[in-house]
Amino acid sequence: MIKLDNIALPTDYSDIDLSRAVIGLLRVATHDITDIKILKKSVDARRKPNIRFILSVAVTLKNEDRFKDRQSAPPCYDLKS
């Protein structure tokens, strides 16, 4: 399991948006992801017209040993809506 923090998504995000964010951060193919579990979901309302969720997720991958070096992702991934 790989933990990713500070993934910023719009308030109306879908599971597909979350998957795309994880794929972009880890630079893996869709078929390499086994499971994505949301560990924490917070609301970032500091900029009122641009309210978003900040997520921490646990990602399970096939052959995880190959991807362990990719856990240190950029501090914030902002998915533009």
Rosetta blueprint (number, residue, H / E / L):
1 M L
2 I E
3 K E
4 L E
5 D E
6 N E
7 I E
8 A E
9 L E
10 P E
11 T L
12 D L
13 Y L
14 S L
15 D H
16 I H
17 D H
18 L H
19 S H
20 R H
21 A H
22 V H
23 I H
24 G H
25 L H
26 L H
27 R L
28 V L
29 A L
30 T H
31 H H
32 D H
33 I E
34 T E
35 D E
36 I E
37 K E
38 I E
39 L E
40 K E
41 K E
42 S E
43 V E
44 D E
45 A L
46 R L
47 R L
48 K H
49 P H
50 N H
51 I L
52 R E
53 F E
54 I E
55 L E
56 S E
57 V E
58 A E
59 V E
60 T E
61 L E
62 K L
63 N L
64 E H
65 D H
66 R H
67 F H
68 K H
69 D H
70 R H
71 Q L
72 S L
73 A L
74 P L
75 P L
76 C L
77 Y E
78 D E
79 L L
80 K L
81 S L
